[in-house]
């Protein structure tokens, strides 16, 4: 393989780094490998190992999506030990270009390239393809982005929408707000709509009901909700889905995102059947006079685990990124 055949793309999280090759003018990831970040001292070593595994000596350019803020050339990963200067790495490897983008920006850019069979329709439609799309997903935090259509492509919006205020809508949620406010001060929606947030919500419900909260990890809460071994866990997960619906609906109203809502990340696909029967739709559409607007907006769960790689590949040739 020659240098001109391939570009390198990656999706780097706190635990794992996904790498793939893409051919010029294409976004289809090839030779996908998932490497443990802890096995490498730095990004350079992981790239050298990946290229050796693929039998590729050089690539022409690179785009990496990283789970950290991106400003200038200095990158400090939020949840692992990697630190690098993108310009120094580019020079070392002799790449023509090296783009580093936020992981949720990549997620948004990847959405238009996800095949229809990897999208699960939740509610709503038909939407307006000429309008912006909202991309949102609970994971380690709550990622929020948007896609604004251009004549021949998309502009991704880099937002901190996960940090908007949690807005309670009934007495139970007012009590949840008081409990979390005592713990955290200000309460953003991310304090509820992420992995740790599910645990926060479970513990708050337990305190309100005056019962024990024996489960100490979000995956345990999800498992207990699914096998119906813990009523509190089931109530909590249903409430989590309803709050996500309301926040997504707020995002549509704010962005004008009637082009559709795309729910991304690794959490929702783990309990997709439960989610489809949850109060998500109720929360999403409950917008008073604006209900018809939400009812006409399609919502999908993105089931493609390589959406971030698709977005990194799109970003290679996207001048708006």
Secondary structure per residue as TSV (DSSP state, phi and psi in degrees):
chain	resnum	aa	ss	phi	psi
A	1	X	-	360.0	142.9
A	2	X	-	-106.1	165.8
A	3	X	T	-58.5	-33.5
A	4	X	T	-79.0	-8.5
A	5	X	T	-76.4	-36.0
A	6	X	E	-134.9	153.2
A	7	X	E	-113.0	156.6
A	8	X	E	-104.3	133.5
A	9	X	E	-127.5	153.7
A	10	X	E	-150.3	155.6
A	11	X	E	-131.0	103.7
A	12	X	E	-105.8	115.4
A	13	X	-	-106.0	-166.5
A	14	X	S	-73.4	-30.1
A	15	X	S	-108.8	-45.0
A	16	X	E	-122.3	153.6
A	17	X	E	-120.9	118.9
A	18	X	E	-95.4	129.2
A	19	X	E	-122.5	151.9
A	20	X	E	-156.5	163.4
A	21	X	E	-107.0	145.7
A	22	X	E	-131.7	144.4
A	23	X	E	-80.7	155.6
A	24	X	T	-56.2	128.7
A	25	X	T	81.1	5.3
A	26	X	-	-125.2	159.0
A	27	X	-	-118.4	4.4
A	28	X	-	-75.6	117.1
A	29	X	-	-72.5	135.7
A	30	X	E	-120.8	158.0
A	31	X	E	51.3	49.1
A	32	X	E	-70.4	130.9
A	33	X	E	-131.4	140.2
A	34	X	E	-110.9	115.6
A	35	X	E	-110.9	143.3
A	36	X	E	-79.8	122.2
A	37	X	G	-58.5	-33.7
A	38	X	G	-66.3	-14.3
A	39	X	G	-83.6	-3.5
A	40	X	-	-131.9	142.2
A	41	X	S	-68.2	-33.2
A	42	X	S	-157.9	176.7
A	43	X	H	-60.7	-42.5
A	44	X	H	-54.8	-46.3
A	45	X	H	-64.6	-38.3
A	46	X	H	-65.7	-40.1
A	47	X	H	-66.9	-44.0
A	48	X	H	-58.1	-44.7
A	49	X	H	-65.4	-43.7
A	50	X	H	-61.1	-47.7
A	51	X	H	-63.6	-35.3
A	52	X	H	-65.8	-40.1
A	53	X	H	-61.5	-34.8
A	54	X	H	-86.7	-10.8
A	55	X	T	72.4	27.4
A	56	X	-	-110.0	124.1
A	57	X	-	-77.7	-41.3
A	58	X	-	-145.6	158.8
A	59	X	-	-129.2	161.3
A	60	X	S	-84.1	-38.2
A	61	X	E	-154.5	172.1
A	62	X	E	-144.4	143.8
A	63	X	E	-136.3	126.2
A	64	X	E	-117.6	132.9
A	65	X	E	-95.5	129.9
A	66	X	E	-127.1	144.5
A	67	X	S	-84.3	68.1
A	68	X	S	-167.0	161.2
A	69	X	-	-63.4	146.4
A	70	X	-	-120.7	112.8
A	71	X	B	-141.3	120.2
A	72	X	T	69.6	-151.9
A	73	X	T	-98.9	-11.9
A	74	X	E	-86.5	124.9
A	75	X	E	-122.2	125.0
A	76	X	E	-120.9	111.2
A	77	X	-	-62.6	139.1
A	78	X	S	-70.6	-41.1
A	79	X	S	-122.3	20.4
A	80	X	S	-147.1	179.6
A	81	X	S	-87.8	-1.5
A	82	X	-	-70.1	135.0
A	83	X	E	-136.2	136.0
A	84	X	E	-157.0	159.3
A	85	X	E	-106.5	117.5
A	86	X	H	-61.7	-33.8
A	87	X	H	-72.2	-38.4
A	88	X	H	-64.2	-41.7
A	89	X	H	-65.2	-42.0
A	90	X	H	-58.9	-45.7
A	91	X	H	-66.1	-40.4
A	92	X	H	-59.0	-43.5
A	93	X	H	-90.2	-9.9
A	94	X	T	73.7	29.8
A	95	X	-	-76.6	149.2
A	96	X	S	-70.1	-35.5
A	97	X	E	-151.8	149.5
A	98	X	E	-141.0	107.8
A	99	X	E	-100.4	138.8
A	100	X	E	-123.3	122.9
A	101	X	E	-128.0	159.5
A	102	X	E	-64.9	145.5
A	103	X	H	-63.7	-33.0
A	104	X	H	-80.4	-24.4
A	105	X	H	-62.3	-42.8
A	106	X	H	-63.6	-39.8
A	107	X	H	-58.4	-45.5
A	108	X	H	-62.8	-46.5
A	109	X	H	-63.7	-27.1
A	110	X	H	-77.6	-24.2
A	111	X	H	-54.7	-45.8
A	112	X	T	-64.4	-14.5
A	113	X	T	-99.2	-2.3
A	114	X	S	-73.6	131.7
A	115	X	-	-70.5	152.4
A	116	X	G	-58.5	-31.1
A	117	X	G	-75.2	-5.2
A	118	X	G	-106.3	12.3
A	119	X	E	-114.7	127.2
A	120	X	E	-104.6	118.1
A	121	X	E	-73.3	129.3
A	122	X	E	-99.3	-49.6
A	123	X	E	-168.7	170.1
A	124	X	-	75.8	173.5
A	125	X	-	136.1	167.5
A	126	X	-	-88.2	-10.4
A	127	X	-	78.7	-177.8
A	128	X	-	-131.0	108.3
A	129	X	T	-62.8	-17.4
A	130	X	T	-87.4	-1.5
A	131	X	S	-102.4	163.6
A	132	X	-	-61.4	159.6
A	133	X	E	-115.2	143.3
A	134	X	E	-98.8	131.4
A	135	X	E	-120.4	120.7
A	136	X	E	-146.2	145.3
A	137	X	E	-166.6	131.1
A	138	X	E	-80.8	135.0
A	139	X	S	-151.4	-127.2
A	140	X	S	-60.9	-35.2
A	141	X	S	-130.7	-160.6
A	142	X	E	-113.8	108.4
A	143	X	E	-85.7	137.6
A	144	X	E	-137.7	127.1
A	145	X	E	-144.3	179.4
A	146	X	E	-148.6	160.3
A	147	X	E	-123.5	121.7
A	148	X	E	-104.5	123.7
A	149	X	E	-74.4	137.3
A	150	X	E	-107.9	-179.8
A	151	X	T	-62.5	-36.7
A	152	X	T	-133.5	53.4
A	153	X	E	150.5	-158.4
A	154	X	E	-138.7	147.3
A	155	X	E	-106.8	119.9
A	156	X	E	-81.7	142.3
A	157	X	E	-98.1	126.9
A	158	X	E	-95.2	108.5
A	159	X	-	-125.1	168.9
A	160	X	-	-119.0	43.7
A	161	X	G	-63.8	-18.1
A	162	X	G	-69.8	-12.0
A	163	X	G	-104.7	15.5
A	164	X	S	-71.0	161.9
A	165	X	B	-66.1	141.6
A	166	X	-	-72.4	127.6
A	167	X	-	-114.7	99.7
A	168	X	-	-67.3	151.3
A	169	X	-	-122.4	-4.5
A	170	X	S	-152.0	-179.3
A	171	X	H	-64.4	-37.5
A	172	X	H	-62.5	-43.9
A	173	X	H	-70.8	-30.0
A	174	X	H	-62.3	-39.8
A	175	X	H	-67.2	-39.3
A	176	X	H	-61.8	-42.9
A	177	X	H	-60.2	-43.8
A	178	X	H	-62.9	-42.4
A	179	X	H	-64.0	-47.0
A	180	X	H	-72.6	-31.4
A	181	X	H	-64.8	-36.5
A	182	X	H	-65.3	-29.7
A	183	X	H	-84.8	-40.2
A	184	X	H	-116.8	-11.0
A	185	X	S	83.4	-112.1
A	186	X	S	-71.0	142.2
A	187	X	-	-116.8	110.4
A	188	X	B	-92.3	166.2
A	189	X	G	-64.6	-25.8
A	190	X	G	-65.5	-22.1
A	191	X	G	-66.7	-13.7
A	192	X	T	-117.5	-41.7
A	193	X	S	-96.1	64.7
A	194	X	S	-162.2	-178.7
A	195	X	H	-58.3	-55.6
A	196	X	H	-62.1	-33.3
A	197	X	H	-63.2	-34.8
A	198	X	H	-62.0	-39.7
A	199	X	H	-66.0	-42.4
A	200	X	H	-57.4	-44.4
A	201	X	H	-65.9	-42.0
A	202	X	H	-60.1	-46.0
A	203	X	H	-67.2	-35.9
A	204	X	H	-66.8	-43.3
A	205	X	H	-61.6	-40.1
A	206	X	H	-61.3	-43.2
A	207	X	H	-64.1	-42.1
A	208	X	H	-62.6	-41.1
A	209	X	H	-85.6	-9.3
A	210	X	T	68.9	36.6
A	211	X	-	-122.7	168.8
A	212	X	-	-73.7	154.5
A	213	X	-	-124.8	77.8
A	214	X	-	-72.5	-21.8
A	215	X	-	-81.9	133.7
A	216	X	-	-120.6	16.1
A	217	X	S	-151.9	145.9
A	218	X	H	-59.5	-36.5
A	219	X	H	-67.1	-30.4
A	220	X	H	-70.3	-38.1
A	221	X	H	-64.3	-45.1
A	222	X	H	-61.6	-46.2
A	223	X	H	-61.8	-42.4
A	224	X	H	-68.4	-33.5
A	225	X	H	-67.1	-40.7
A	226	X	H	-71.7	-38.4
A	227	X	T	-91.7	4.1
A	228	X	T	60.0	31.9
A	229	X	S	-90.4	-8.4
A	230	X	-	-144.5	108.7
A	231	X	H	-61.8	-39.3
A	232	X	H	-62.6	-40.9
A	233	X	H	-62.9	-40.5
A	234	X	H	-66.7	-43.9
A	235	X	H	-60.9	-40.8
A	236	X	H	-65.7	-45.2
A	237	X	H	-66.1	-36.9
A	238	X	H	-63.8	-41.0
A	239	X	H	-66.4	-40.4
A	240	X	H	-53.3	-46.8
A	241	X	H	-65.7	-39.2
A	242	X	H	-65.9	-43.0
A	243	X	H	-64.4	-40.6
A	244	X	H	-58.8	-39.6
A	245	X	H	-60.9	-44.0
A	246	X	H	-66.3	-41.7
A	247	X	H	-65.6	-40.5
A	248	X	H	-64.2	-40.4
A	249	X	H	-62.7	-40.7
A	250	X	H	-60.5	-39.3
A	251	X	H	-64.0	-39.3
A	252	X	H	-62.3	-45.0
A	253	X	H	-63.9	-39.9
A	254	X	H	-70.6	-44.2
A	255	X	H	-85.2	-17.9
A	256	X	T	70.1	35.1
A	257	X	-	-84.4	50.8
A	258	X	T	-78.2	1.6
A	259	X	T	-71.9	-15.6
A	260	X	-	135.3	157.7
A	261	X	E	-114.6	131.6
A	262	X	E	-120.9	111.9
A	263	X	E	-90.8	113.3
A	264	X	-	-112.5	177.7
A	265	X	S	102.7	173.7
A	266	X	T	-88.8	-9.6
A	267	X	T	-78.7	-54.4
A	268	X	G	-62.3	-39.6
A	269	X	G	-60.3	-18.7
A	270	X	G	-72.7	-21.6
A	271	X	G	-137.9	48.4
A	272	X	H	-60.9	-40.8
A	273	X	H	-65.1	-43.6
A	274	X	H	-59.8	-44.5
A	275	X	H	-61.3	-42.1
A	276	X	H	-66.0	-23.4
A	277	X	T	-99.2	3.0
A	278	X	S	-82.2	175.3
A	279	X	T	-80.0	18.6
A	280	X	H	-53.4	-51.0
A	281	X	H	-60.4	-41.0
A	282	X	H	-56.1	-49.1
A	283	X	H	-65.6	-38.9
A	284	X	H	-64.8	-41.7
A	285	X	H	-90.7	-10.5
A	286	X	-	-79.6	72.7
A	287	X	-	-125.6	32.4
A	288	X	G	57.1	-125.3
A	289	X	G	-63.9	-18.9
A	290	X	G	-90.3	2.7
A	291	X	H	-50.7	-46.8
A	292	X	H	-57.6	-33.6
A	293	X	H	-64.6	-42.6
A	294	X	H	-71.8	-36.5
A	295	X	H	-64.6	-26.3
A	296	X	T	-91.4	0.1
A	297	X	S	-99.0	119.7
A	298	X	-	-74.5	145.3
A	299	X	E	-124.0	134.6
A	300	X	E	-130.6	147.4
A	301	X	E	-97.1	127.4
A	302	X	E	-86.7	118.1
A	303	X	-	-100.1	-0.6
A	304	X	-	-81.1	116.5
A	305	X	T	-72.4	-8.7
A	306	X	T	-110.9	23.1
A	307	X	H	-58.7	-39.2
A	308	X	H	-63.8	-36.1
A	309	X	H	-67.6	-39.9
A	310	X	H	-60.2	-41.1
A	311	X	H	-67.8	-39.4
A	312	X	H	-62.9	-38.3
A	313	X	H	-66.7	-40.4
A	314	X	H	-62.0	-39.1
A	315	X	H	-66.5	-24.5
A	316	X	H	-53.7	-42.5
A	317	X	H	-109.4	6.5
A	318	X	-	-92.1	110.9
A	319	X	T	-69.7	-11.5
A	320	X	T	-85.5	-2.7
A	321	X	-	-108.4	360.0
